[in-house]
Amino acid sequence: MRIQNKYNLGDIVWLITDSQQQPRQIVAIKIDISGGLMYMLVAGEAVTWHYEAEIQPKADKSPFLMN
């Protein structure tokens, strides 16, 4: 099986839906049997898992996200 991931361990990324656009670091990548990838992201003490489609390589300063 060849894995083609968009992001790598240690990358700093942002959640597309995060209105505060807090940077997060990728600390783990999980691969399921169908080849789907999930990334473990850490921001301070918060640890969350997200699919590749939920994250982006740069902060989005769009006024639609900002409160």
Protein Blocks (a to p, Z undefined) as FASTA:
>chain_A
ZZddfbdehiacddfklmnlpacddfbdcddfkopacddddehjbccdddfklpcfbdcf
bfklpZZ
